[in-house]
Every structure is written in C-alpha cells, then in structure tokens.
C-alpha cells in the first residue's frame, strides 16, 4: 500500500527476517521498500515486494564500502524511517541513516536473552527507538519499548 511514511526495512535472513515480516500489519500501511541479503528465505518471503538486494558485508573492512552504498541508496529513496532487526547489514544502513538524519528503529530479536553481540549493541545505540520482545530486556536499552512477542 502506498501512503503514510516512506519506510525502508533492512533485513538479513533467518530469524531477523521473521521479526521484520511480523511487523507486516504496520508496514503495509506505509510506502515500504526493503534492502535485504540475497538468500533462499529472503527471496521467497519478499517476492513481489520492492527489494534492493545487497550483499552481506561479511567482514568489518567491508563496512566502509557498505556505508557508502547505504548513503547513496538512502539519498535516492529519502525514507522517513528505517527499520531493522538485522545484524551486519544493518550497521552500514544505521550509520548512513544517522548521517542523513533519518530516524531508525531497531527490533531486538525474540531469541535475545543474554548480552547482545557487538553489532546488535551498535545498532541499538544508533537507533532512535529499540523494540524489545521480552519484559526483562527493557532495562537493557535506553529508549526501549516493549512490544511483546512478534511471532
């Protein structure tokens, strides 16, 4: 559906994809496009949706080039909001969004119970809002909002 906000959702494959797909009732109300890592599950789940396929920056040295690509993509799409539950691919997009002053929302995965990995911690720090799915995770992030289990 067109209208509402211009939203870009950034996703990897696996559980982070499930988290972002679970937000469908919300993102269907907006002009939503996707940036996703090409993988069997993302290609099937996002078939028919506007998607820019982006390689996963598998190593930290590739992050700089990925930030540049993210900067250009966000400049073309001019989103009002960027949303992700992702890991590595999210970092360059959250950095580019910060530089472009695009608000970001990080969705912490349901399986997060202990200390988050480095990329999840960085994404949470860069995000304007962190959506958490477990009550005990609210204290782990500033600006956390408890949304409950998404799926």
N, C-alpha and C positions, 0 to 999 in steps of 0.2 A: 504494500500500500504506500502511496506517496502522501506526503504531507507531514505536519509536525516537524520534528527535528531532523537534521541531516546527521545520521549516525553511522560511524564506521565501527565494525566489530572485528577485532583481530583474534585469530584462533589458531592453535595448533591442532593436533589430532588427539584422539582418546578422550579422557575424562574432561579436559578443558573445553573440548568441543561440545560435550554433553551439557556442561554448565551454561555455555552461551546459547545453545539451542533451547534450553529450558526457559530462557527469557523470551521465547517467541511471542507470547501474548503481548508483551511490552513492545518489542522491536518491530512487530508487524504494523504497529500504529504509526511508524515513522518511515522516513525515506532512508532505508538502511542498505548499506553495502558492506561487503566482507573483504578482509585480507586474510588469507589462510595458507597454511603449508600444504602443498600437494601431497596427499596420502589417500589411500583407498577410502577410509571413512569420511574424510572431509569432502572428497569429490562426490561421493554418493549423497551425503547429507545436504550438501549445498548446491546440488544440481538444480538448475533453473533460477538460482539467485544471482545477483550481481556480485561476482567474486574477482578479486585480483589475486592471482596465485603468486606467492612469494616464497623463495627458498628459506629454509630454517637456517639462521646464522649459527652454525654448529659449534663455532669456537669464538671466544671473545674478540680476537682480532678482526673478525668479520662484522662485528657490531658497528664499527665506524661507517663502513660502506652501506650497511643496512639502515643506519640513521639517515644517511643522505637520500637513499631511495624512499624512506618513510617521509622525509621532509618534502620531497617532490610530490609524492602521492597525496599527502595531506594538503599541499598547496593547490593541487588540481581539484580535489574533492571538497575542500572547505567545510569540513564537518563542524557541527555544533557540539558534538560529543564523541569521544572514543571510549569503547567498552572492551574489556578483555578479561579472560580468566587464564590466559596463556602464560607461557614461560619465556623461553629465549626470544621468540619472535616479538613478543610484547615489548621488551626493553627498548629497542630502537624506536618503536612507534610511540611509546610513552615519552621518551626523550624528545622526539620531534614534536609531539603534541605540546609538551611543556614549552619548547622554544617558540611554537606558533600560538601559544596561549589558548590551546584547545583543552577544555576540561576533560578529565579522564575518570573512568570508574573501573576499579579492579575487583573482580569477583573471585574471592578465595574459594578454592575447590572444597567440596564436601569432605574429601579424604584428608584434608589438612588437620592434623591433631597436635603435632609437636611443633618444633621450631621450623619455620618455613625455610626453604632453600634460598640461596643468595638472590636469584632472580625474582622470586616471589617477594622477598623483603624489599628489593629495589622498586619493583612495580608498586607495592603498597605505599612506599614513601613518595613516589611520584604522583600517585593517584589523588584526586580531589576527595573521592569517597571510596571506601573499601566495603564491599558487601560480604558479610560472613554468614555461614550457614549453620553455625553452632553457637549457642549462647556463651560458652566458655571462651570463644575466640574474640568476643567484642573487646575485651581488655587488651588484646594483643596489638591493636591498631588504633591510632588516633583517627578520628572521623569514621569509625566503623559503624555500619548499620546492619542489624540482624535481620535477615530476610527469611531464615529458615531453610529447610532442605528444598532445593530446586527441582530435584527429580528423585 
